[in-house]
Amino acid sequence: MELPPEAQTIKDLNNVAGIIALIFAIIFFVIGVVTLIILIGIIFIVFGVINLIIRSNIREINNFIDNKEYSKAKEKQLLWVVIGFILGGLIIGIILLIAYLKYDDLLRKEKTV
């Protein structure tokens, strides 16, 4: 079953944010392990875990999109936009926000069909 172009755009943006979250998680884990000796490393490890959680929730959002449950996906996306900005990093937050804004076009188009 093919998705509307708007839904595919949202999924693509989510996938990019997920990849960046994974990269940040790896970087934070490495920095955390290296600096663990002076206890600052714990902070980086926590941010690494948060980025992995963001990535796993992006997968769930994409599953909602695949199942054409766009309203549920939009609701869940909003939470992760906020968390992405605060704890995941500015880049992740911006990409997730752009994807979130695309839902309006998608939901509007779904209502007319």
VEXDREN-2710 file (C-alpha; in Angstrom, 1 decimal):
% VEXDREN-2710
k/r/px/py/pz
1/MET/0.0/0.0/0.0
2/GLU/1.5/3.3/-1.1
3/LEU/1.5/6.3/1.3
4/PRO/0.6/9.8/0.3
5/PRO/3.6/12.0/-0.5
6/GLU/3.1/14.0/2.6
7/ALA/3.2/10.9/4.8
8/GLN/6.4/9.7/3.0
9/THR/8.0/13.1/3.6
10/ILE/7.2/12.8/7.3
11/LYS/8.7/9.3/7.4
12/ASP/11.8/10.5/5.6
13/LEU/12.3/13.4/8.0
14/ASN/11.7/11.1/11.0
15/ASN/14.3/8.6/9.6
16/VAL/16.9/11.4/9.2
17/ALA/16.2/12.5/12.8
18/GLY/16.5/8.9/13.9
19/ILE/19.8/8.5/12.2
20/ILE/21.1/11.7/13.8
21/ALA/19.8/10.6/17.2
22/LEU/21.7/7.3/16.8
23/ILE/24.9/9.2/15.8
24/PHE/24.5/11.5/18.8
25/ALA/23.9/8.5/21.1
26/ILE/27.1/6.8/19.9
27/ILE/29.1/10.0/20.3
28/PHE/27.6/10.7/23.8
29/PHE/28.3/7.1/24.9
30/VAL/31.9/7.3/23.7
31/ILE/32.5/10.7/25.4
32/GLY/30.7/9.3/28.5
33/VAL/32.8/6.2/28.8
34/VAL/36.0/8.2/28.2
35/THR/35.1/10.8/30.8
36/LEU/33.5/8.4/33.3
37/ILE/36.6/8.7/35.5
38/ILE/35.7/12.2/36.5
39/LEU/31.9/11.5/36.8
40/ILE/31.0/13.9/34.0
41/GLY/30.7/10.9/31.8
42/ILE/27.4/9.9/33.4
43/ILE/25.7/13.0/31.9
44/PHE/26.9/12.0/28.4
45/ILE/25.7/8.4/28.9
46/VAL/22.3/9.7/30.0
47/PHE/22.0/11.9/26.8
48/GLY/23.1/8.9/24.8
49/VAL/20.3/6.8/26.3
50/ILE/17.8/9.6/25.6
51/ASN/18.8/9.8/22.0
52/LEU/18.3/6.0/21.7
53/ILE/14.8/6.4/23.2
54/ILE/14.1/9.2/20.7
55/ARG/15.1/6.9/17.9
56/SER/12.9/4.0/19.1
57/ASN/9.9/6.3/19.4
58/ILE/10.5/7.6/15.9
59/ARG/10.1/4.0/14.7
60/GLU/6.8/3.8/16.5
61/ILE/5.6/7.0/14.9
62/ASN/6.6/5.7/11.5
63/ASN/4.6/2.5/12.3
64/PHE/1.5/4.7/13.0
65/ILE/2.1/6.4/9.6
66/ASP/2.4/3.0/7.9
67/ASN/-0.9/2.0/9.4
68/LYS/-2.5/5.4/8.3
69/GLU/-3.1/6.4/11.9
70/TYR/-2.0/10.0/11.2
71/SER/-3.7/11.6/14.2
72/LYS/-2.0/9.2/16.7
73/ALA/1.3/9.8/14.9
74/LYS/0.9/13.6/15.1
75/GLU/0.1/13.4/18.9
76/LYS/3.1/11.3/19.6
77/GLN/5.3/13.3/17.4
78/LEU/4.6/16.5/19.3
79/LEU/5.9/15.0/22.5
80/TRP/9.1/13.9/20.8
81/VAL/9.6/17.3/19.2
82/VAL/9.7/18.9/22.6
83/ILE/12.0/16.2/24.0
84/GLY/14.1/16.3/20.9
85/PHE/14.7/20.1/21.4
86/ILE/15.3/19.9/25.1
87/LEU/17.3/16.6/25.5
88/GLY/18.1/15.3/22.0
89/GLY/19.7/18.3/20.4
90/LEU/18.7/21.3/18.3
91/ILE/19.2/19.5/15.0
92/ILE/16.9/16.6/16.0
93/GLY/14.3/19.0/17.4
94/ILE/14.2/21.1/14.2
95/ILE/13.9/18.0/11.9
96/LEU/11.1/16.6/14.1
97/LEU/9.4/20.0/14.2
98/ILE/9.5/20.2/10.4
99/ALA/8.0/16.7/10.1
100/TYR/5.3/17.7/12.7
101/LEU/4.3/20.7/10.7
102/LYS/3.8/18.4/7.6
103/TYR/0.9/16.6/9.4
104/ASP/-1.5/19.5/8.8
105/ASP/-1.2/19.1/5.1
106/LEU/-1.6/15.3/5.4
107/LEU/-4.6/15.4/7.7
108/ARG/-6.3/18.1/5.6
109/LYS/-5.7/16.0/2.4
110/GLU/-7.1/12.9/4.2
111/LYS/-10.3/14.8/5.2
112/THR/-11.0/15.7/1.6
113/VAL/-10.5/12.2/0.3
END
